[in-house]
Amino acid sequence: MKRAARRSLAWAIAVLVLAAVFAAYLNPHLAVDLAGRVWACF
């Protein structure tokens, strides 16, 4: 693979992962559950 193609693929994967994370946070129950789990660590 050429360097430019590899870089484009890496950017595409990063954008897809970020989009999935942001989509998950649209569910308020998930955000509250994650906040509770983080709070329980302390």
N, C-alpha and C positions, 0 to 999 in steps of 0.2 A: 504494500500500500504506500502511496505517496504521502509525504508529510502533510500536505494540505488536506488530503482526504481523511487522514487520521485525526487531524485537528478538528475538522468539521464533524466527524463522527463523535468525538469526545464532547464537543459543544452540544450536539443534538441530544446525547445521553444526559448531560448535565441539565439541560432545559427540561427534558421529560421528567427527570427525578424531582426537580424543583416544582414543576407543575403538579406532580402527584402529591407532594407534601402540602402545597397550598390548597389543593382540592380536599385533602384529608382534614385540614383545619377549618373548612367550611362547615363541617359537622360539629356543632357545639358540644355534643356529648363526648366526642373524642378529645377536644381541647380540655374539657373539665377533667376527664379521666387522666389524661397525661399530666395535668397540673397537680392532681391529687397524688399521682405516683411519684412525681419529682418531690413534692412536699413531704411525702412519707420517708424519703431518704435522709431527711435532716432531723 
